[in-house]
Amino acid sequence: MKFGETFMEYLRGDQEWFLGKCTHVEYKRLKKVLKSCRTCTTLQHSCDTEQENEKDALSGLCQCESCPLCDQKFFSELMKEASDIAGCFNSRVRHLLDLHIASGLQRYVLRLRQCFKNDQQIMVQEGRMLIEYVTMNAIAIRKILKKYDKVHSSVNGKKFKTKMRAERIELLQSPWIIELGAFYLNFNRSDSGDSDEVFSHFSCDLGAMQPVMTLKLPDSVKLEYNLTCAICLDIVFNPYALSCGHLFCKLCACSAASVMIFQGLKAANPESKCPICREVGVYANAVHMLELDLLVKKRCKGYWKERQVAERAEMAKQSKEYWDLQTKYAIGY
């Protein structure tokens, strides 16, 4: 079955109520934009015999590198759709994980609700729908951009993907994908009451030389997310994802931003740069990866406890130094 048909079946499937609250890639309409490209058609008819023969060999595809008609409708609409999808996905995952890692009164209320319905089952089902939602739309974007490049014999589709990455709306590079994967892996069969099929999308190897989380997609596409902190070169502990997407331990990220651990990353100077990509202003909206930290705690208990002791000792040391300095300023020496 062609992907267009598969995608339309997905949109009309059992999760239609879920999709009604979220936007999606207008795959069918974007294909029509490519097919009805009048500029390309005009250029195609104006070519000489030799060029027409070459085009026949390429199944009659247009050979212009770009098309104002296509580009105006195509890229602007696709960018808006990708941005809306990323925003919907991120907010829905954040809400789902807030329910899973609840504390205080919120945890008490959730436990009361579990007396009446299986909340864990519902959370797992919503997590599965979120995975399907983001992967199906990501594949739709990838395929429509391939079609664009094929029609126009250009690399504009690849340039558009680079632009998406720069604007942080490349769907499968979101840190919330890693959090959702950790959420899945933190459940086991007895927790969720669901089949192993639910967990087949994600796998994680924390014992390897380079710890990774793997996401398997249709069409044999496999994505790997590196879980190594680029500063301490170990598995991320109490991890944060900067807005540029790079993962660091909280202690390492605070050190790179020249702030104390108890102050947190929000106290970082707006001009502070990511240690990897050197992008400015990436600390203010850093994502605290609580599910990933829980996964590391479950699978590497000894390592997690050791890092916790080290972080607390460093926090106590920094706090003492800070307040000693404040006391000296207060008493005037």
Protein Blocks (a to p, Z undefined) as FASTA:
>chain_A
ZZklmmmmmmmmmklmmmmmpccddfklmmmmmmmmmklmmmmmmpcfklmmmmmmnoop
afbfbdfklmmmmmmmmmmmmmmmmmmmmmmmmmmmmmmmgghjllmmmmmmmmmocfkl
mmmmmmmmmmmmmmmmmmmmmmmmmmmmmmnopaklmmmmmmmmmnopafklcfklmmmm
mmmmmpcfklnopafklmmmpccdfkbmbdcdddddehhiacdddfbdfklopacehiad
dfkopacdfklmmmmnopafklommlpcfkbccfklopghilmmpccdfklmmmmmmmmm
mlmmmmmmmmmmmmmmmmmmmmmmmmmmmnoZZ
